Protein backbone atom coordinates (compact mmCIF):
# COMPACT_ATOMS: atom_id res chain seq x y z
CA UNK A 1 0.00 0.00 0.00
CA UNK A 2 1.55 3.29 -1.12
CA UNK A 3 0.69 6.45 0.83
CA UNK A 4 0.67 9.80 -0.93
CA UNK A 5 0.65 13.42 0.18
CA UNK A 6 0.32 16.57 -1.90
CA UNK A 7 0.94 20.19 -0.94
CA UNK A 8 0.33 23.26 -3.07
CA UNK A 9 1.27 26.85 -2.27
CA UNK A 10 0.30 29.90 -4.31
CA UNK A 11 1.94 33.28 -3.84
CA UNK A 12 0.07 35.88 -5.81
CA UNK A 13 -0.92 35.16 -9.38
CA UNK A 14 2.46 34.26 -10.83
CA UNK A 15 4.11 31.94 -8.30
CA UNK A 16 2.79 28.44 -7.66
CA UNK A 17 4.62 25.59 -5.91
CA UNK A 18 3.45 21.98 -5.82
CA UNK A 19 5.02 18.97 -4.10
CA UNK A 20 3.89 15.34 -4.15
CA UNK A 21 5.34 12.47 -2.14
CA UNK A 22 4.70 8.72 -2.40
CA UNK A 23 6.00 6.45 0.37
CA UNK A 24 5.74 2.70 0.98
CA UNK A 25 5.51 1.18 4.49
CA UNK A 26 9.18 0.14 4.27
CA UNK A 27 10.04 3.74 3.42
CA UNK A 28 8.12 4.98 6.45
CA UNK A 29 10.10 2.60 8.68
CA UNK A 30 13.36 3.82 7.17
CA UNK A 31 12.36 7.45 7.70
CA UNK A 32 11.42 6.69 11.32
CA UNK A 33 14.77 5.01 11.93
CA UNK A 34 16.67 7.98 10.46
CA UNK A 35 14.70 10.54 12.46
CA UNK A 36 15.10 8.63 15.73
CA UNK A 37 18.84 8.30 15.09
CA UNK A 38 19.12 12.04 14.56
CA UNK A 39 17.11 12.81 17.69
CA UNK A 40 19.17 10.39 19.80
CA UNK A 41 22.44 11.89 18.55
CA UNK A 42 21.43 15.48 19.31
CA UNK A 43 21.32 15.05 23.10
CA UNK A 44 25.03 14.14 23.53
CA UNK A 45 26.04 16.93 21.14
CA UNK A 46 24.08 19.54 23.08
CA UNK A 47 25.37 18.19 26.38
CA UNK A 48 29.00 18.37 25.27
CA UNK A 49 28.55 21.85 23.75
CA UNK A 50 27.03 23.25 26.94
CA UNK A 51 29.56 21.66 29.28
CA UNK A 52 31.68 24.23 31.07
CA UNK A 53 35.37 24.14 30.38
CA UNK A 54 37.63 24.75 33.40
NUMIFI-177102 format. One record per residue (C-alpha): residue number from 1; residue in one letter; z negated, x negated, y negated. Coordinates in steps of 0.2 Angstrom, whole numbers, plus 5000, padded with zeros to 4 digits. Layout:
<fitors>
NUM|a|Z|X|Y
...
</fitors>
This chain:
<fitors>
1|x|5000|5000|5000
2|x|5006|4992|4984
3|x|4996|4997|4968
4|x|5005|4997|4951
5|x|4999|4997|4933
6|x|5010|4998|4917
7|x|5005|4995|4899
8|x|5015|4998|4884
9|x|5011|4994|4866
10|x|5022|4999|4850
11|x|5019|4990|4834
12|x|5029|5000|4821
13|x|5047|5005|4824
14|x|5054|4988|4829
15|x|5041|4979|4840
16|x|5038|4986|4858
17|x|5030|4977|4872
18|x|5029|4983|4890
19|x|5021|4975|4905
20|x|5021|4981|4923
21|x|5011|4973|4938
22|x|5012|4976|4956
23|x|4998|4970|4968
24|x|4995|4971|4986
25|x|4978|4972|4994
26|x|4979|4954|4999
27|x|4983|4950|4981
28|x|4968|4959|4975
29|x|4957|4950|4987
30|x|4964|4933|4981
31|x|4962|4938|4963
32|x|4943|4943|4967
33|x|4940|4926|4975
34|x|4948|4917|4960
35|x|4938|4926|4947
36|x|4921|4924|4957
37|x|4925|4906|4958
38|x|4927|4904|4940
39|x|4912|4914|4936
40|x|4901|4904|4948
41|x|4907|4888|4941
42|x|4903|4893|4923
43|x|4884|4893|4925
44|x|4882|4875|4929
45|x|4894|4870|4915
46|x|4885|4880|4902
47|x|4868|4873|4909
48|x|4874|4855|4908
49|x|4881|4857|4891
50|x|4865|4865|4884
51|x|4854|4852|4892
52|x|4845|4842|4879
53|x|4848|4823|4879
54|x|4833|4812|4876
</fitors>
